[in-house]
């Protein structure tokens, strides 16, 4: 197997699993463009741990419906992919070798940051999946370092996916339609990120909070952008970013996706 890329995917609203949109159609085609991995490790914005990252070891992870106020059909959806405890243990060993303490979630299931995009990419649910948490309070640089520890997974048939959102200020969501106009503070941040990612301006990216326009407005909390830095780090220090998709939903959600290789 050739060296796999790492991915950052914006998973948007859980309704991505049901509601037609450009981002949904993109994800439905994405799996077909990639060499089929032996396992997937997903770094999800919806699993935060303290003191260090954690890996999920469940042999058959449950589908977690970690949201409320959505149609019944969404709560009835299941993604019965097998777990990937061996890939999770390998990830943990790599992290520990780099001096990071790692927790283990024996029964941790797949939250919607994992199962929603994967159900579109790999609808047969036949690829083993494990999750890796983001670390509450840790910086972008610390998450990029975390990703760098995982670089060898790319050569071992494991697809590393960071699942978050390029922009994520739900305080600004007031029931806008999926095709609502995009405010300037969202579009300027998205454009800034694209330029810095495609030009490998890592110092600026790691300091985005200070250097990017409207950074705090787009990310009142950082957990939805941190998976990007893990994916970037996991591709290695010389990897280049390629924008695979760009669209907006509900005005405030930039649905960008990137491959690092």
Number of C-alpha atoms within 10 A of each C-alpha: 11 9 16 22 24 28 27 30 27 29 32 29 18 19 16 20 20 14 13 11 15 16 24 22 14 16 23 17 13 17 16 11 8 12 14 16 17 16 24 24 25 27 29 29 26 18 21 17 16 13 13 18 24 25 27 28 24 22 19 19 24 19 21 18 17 12 12 10 5 10 10 9 10 17 14 9 16 15 21 20 24 18 27 24 22 14 25 24 17 15 25 24 17 20 22 13 11 14 11 17 14 21 17 16 15 13 13 22 23 29 20 25 28 30 30 28 24 27 20 21 21 20 17 12 17 14 18 22 32 31 32 29 23 27 21 16 15 16 16 22 18 17 24 24 20 25 26 22 25 24 21 17 23 21 13 16 19 25 24 29 26 35 31 28 29 29 27 26 17 14 10 14 13 10 8 13 11 15 12 13 13 16 10 12 14 23 20 16 20 25 13 15 20 18 12 17 20 14 12 17 12 17 11 15 19 18 13 19 15 12 13 18 19 18 19 16 16 26 18 14 13 22 24 25 23 30 32 32 24 30 31 32 26 30 29 21 14 11 16 17 24 16 14 15 17 17 16 24 21 20 21 28 27 25 24 24 26 25 21 23 19
